[in-house]
Amino acid sequence: MMKRQFNRMRQQLSHPNISGRALETAEYLTEDLLQIEQRIEPAKRAAHNVHKRLVACLQGPYGADMEKRVKKLSLMSLSVTMAESFKELDTDSSLGKALEMSCFIEGMLAKILAEFELTLEREVLQPLNKLSEEELPTILKHKKNLQKHIMDWNTIKSRLNQASKNSSNSISAGPGPTASSAAIKLENLKEEEEEMKRRVEQSKDEYMADLYHFSTKEDSYAKYFIKVSYFP
């Protein structure tokens, strides 16, 4: 008990930004894992915010296929307008030739832009969305489960401690229905405590595995943001 209190105090001094509830899980993590844990929520916010702003930068409809995307682009609308305009002009005139050439160029630019945005979606937007909406929330969900199990375990341990005192007092008072009832309650609480301890260990292992997995994938996640600068 004293060792756990000492570790709790050490974690508070080392990581003053950790809240009380998060500190419950911090007691079960190594220093390296604590550092990783503190990057999860900021990484989730970064992925979500960058994805949201990047989608707003798209000129074509998000999620559309090549054909639909090209049709919705302003460049393609301009190309169509130019095509309609040069049809009314003499194709041998300089104005007609200029419109025809510009129509072709704007159409090509629209296709290039559509291909670019499709690549951006595939290589950056979709991975960022999966990271912020699936992968990191799963880790945070497992953290929440561990926190709940730890709280439930602490509650049962407190009840078990009180039941143990009551049982000792009943035994001291002599055998009887009260002592028998206290003994049964004590045994039941011991079983509950063992079961909750098992759940805590299982949740802890699951959460630690999540953090280790995140640390091994962190460089890959960083590349999603780096790739944004690759695109003009």
N, C-alpha and C positions, 0 to 999 in steps of 0.2 A: 504494500500500500504506500509506504514512504517513498519507495523507488518510483512509483507511478506519479506521485505528487511532485517529486523532484524533476522528473522528465517533463511534466506538464509546465512547471515553472521555467525550465530551460527553453522549451518551445516558445513560450510567451515572450521571453527575452530575446530569443533569436529571430522570431517572426511576429513582431508586434501588430502586423496587419491582419493576422489570422483571427477570425471571430471565435466566440466561445464554442459554438457548435462544431465548427471546422476543427477546432483544437482537439475535439474528441477523436477524430480520425488521425490527426497529426501525431498522436501518441503511438500509433501503430506503424508509422512510416519512418524510413531512414532519412537522413538529411538530404540525400540526392533526390529521393522521391518527393520530399517536401518542396524542393525547388521546382521539380517538374509539375507538381500539383498546382502551384501558383501560376503556371503559364497556361493552364487549360482554359479558364474562363476568358482571359484576355485574347487568347488565340481564337476562341469561338466568336467573340465580338468583332475581332479584326476580319475574320473570314466573312462574317455576315455583312458587315458594313462595306467592305471592298466589293463583295458580290453585288450588293444593292446599288452602289454608285456605278459600277461597271456596266450593269444592265441598263442603267439610265443613259449611258454613253452610246449604246447601240443605236444605229440608224434604221435597222430592220427589226421586225417583230421577233422577240425572244422566243426561241424554241421552234421557229418555223423552218421548213425545209428550204432547199436552195431555190426552187421555183417560186414559192410564195414570198420568200424574202426579197428576191430580185424585183418582183412586181411592186412591192411596197416601198422600195427605196426611192428617194427623191431624185437621185441620179437617173434612174430608169424612167421616171415620169418626165424628166427633162428630155431624155433621149426620144421618148414617144412624141412629145410636143414638137421637137425638131423634125422628126420623121414626117409628121402630119404637115408641117409648114413647108418643107422643101418639095413636097409633092405638088404644091400649087405654083411652084416656080419652074422656070426653064432649067432643066438639069445641066445645060451647058453654061448657064450664067455663073458668075463668080459667087453670088449670094447663094444660089442653089447648091453649088459644089461645097461651099463652106458649111452650110447646114447639114448636108449629107455626111460630110466628114466628121463634123462635131457630133452628129447623132450616133455614128458608129463608135466614136471615142467614149462618149458618155455611157453608152450601153456596155462597152468593155469595162469601164471603171465601175459600173454598178455590179457586174459579175465578180470583179476582183474584190470589191468591198464585201459582197455577200459571202464569198469564199473565206475571206479574212475573218468575218464575224462568226462563221460556222466553226472555224478553227479555234477562235477565241473561246467560244462556248464549250467546245469539246475539251480543250486543254487547260482552261482556267476556270470558267464559270461553273461548269458542272462539278469539277472536283471541289471547288470552294463551297458550293452549295451542299454537297455531300458531307464535307467536313463540318460545316456549321450547323447543319440540320439533322445529321445522323450520327456521325462518328463521335464528335465531342459531347453532344447531349447524352449519348449512351454512357460515356465515362462519368459524367456528372450525375446521371441517374444511379449508377452503381455506388457513387460516393454518398448520395442521399440515402440509399438503402443501408449502407454501412453505418452511417450516422444514426439512423433509426434503430438498427439492431443494437448498437452500442448503448443508446439511451434505454431501450427496453431491457437490456442485460443489466445495466446499472440499477434500474428500478427493481428488477427481480432480486438482485443481490441485496438491496436494502431491505426488501420484504423478507428475504431468507435470513438475514442477520437478526431482524426483529423476531421472526418466528423461532429462531434458535434460542434467543433470550427467553421468550415465552415458554418454550418447551422446557428449558432448564428450570425455570421458576415453578412450572407445573410438577416436574419430577421432584423438586425439593419439597413441595407441599404434600407429596405422597401420591400413590397410584389412585387412579379413578378415571371417570369419563373425560374430565378436562385434560388430564395428562395424555390419555389415548388420542383424543382429538388433536391436541397440539403436535403429537408425534406424527400423526398421519399428514397433517398440514405441512409439517417440516419436510417429510419425505417427498411430498408432491412438489414443493417448491424446489427441492434439490434437483428433481428430474427436469423441472422447467428451466432451472438455471443451467443445467448441463446442455439442454437442447438449445437454449439461446446462445450459450458459449460456442456451440458448434456452428450456429448460423453466423455469428460474428466472425469466426475464423474463415468460414466459407466466403463471406462477403469481403473480408479483408484480402484474401487470396485473389479474388476476382478483380477487386479494385487495383491492387498492386500490379496484377498482370496488365490491366488497362494502362496504367501509368508507364510501365516498362515498354509496352507496345507503342505508346505515343512517343516516347523518347527515341525509339528506333526509327519512327516514321517522320520525325520532326524536320529533318533535312529535306525530305520529299515534299512536306507541306510548305516549306519555305520556298521551294521552286515554283509553286503556284503563283506566289506574289512576284517573284523575280521575272516570271514569264510575261507579266503585264507590261514590263518595260521593254520587252522584245518587240511588242507590237507598236507600230507607228501611230 
